[in-house]
Amino acid sequence: MKNTILMVAALMLGGAAQAAGPVDPDWPCIQRRVPHLSLGQVWAGPLPDPAIEDLAQTAPVQGVARALALRRTPMPEAEALIAEFAADADAATLTALFVATLEHIDTARGRVLAGITRYAHKQADLDHHIKEARKEFAALTEAESQDFDRLDALEADIDWSTRIFLDRQQSLTYVCETPVILEQRAFALGRAVMAHLP
C-alpha cells in the first residue's frame, strides 16, 4: 500500500514538474521573462528629456510616485492623488511623475522576479532531493538485507517532500501573476496620468 502511494506521488511529481513550463530553471512561469519594463510599453505621453529625468527625482514628485507605485494603494485613491497633483502641474511635471512611478514599480517588480528565481531554485533542489531519495529507497528495497528503519525514514521523507513540492507547484500560478499585476498597474497609472496632460 505504501509503495503504491509512493508510486502515485512520483507520477504526480513528474507531471507537476512538466507542467511548470520552460526548461529554464531560473524562470518557471508560463509568460516570457522581461527583466525590466520600458517606458514605451506603458506610456504614450511625451518622451522624457534630461530635465524631466531630473524633475522626476525631486521630493514632491517622488512622494506622490512612491504612493502610486504601492500595490496597496487602490486605483481610485491613486487616481485621486494624480488629479490632485495635476491641478498645479504642467506636462513636463506630469511626465516626470510617471517616470518616477514607473521606476518604483520596476524596482519592486525586479525584487519579485528575483524571488521567483529563488523559488524556482528551491523547487529544483527539492525535486533533485526527492529523486535521490527515491533511488536510495529503490536500492534498499532490492537489497538482500533490508534496513527497515532507513526505509521508513526515506518513505516519510519522500512523502513529506513530495507534498511540499506539490503545494509549492500549486502556488506557482499565483506567484507568477505578480509581475503581470505590476505591469497592468503601470499601464493603468500611465493612462491615468496621461488623462491630465494639457
Disulfide bonds with the S-S distance in Angstrom:
Cys29-Cys176 1.95
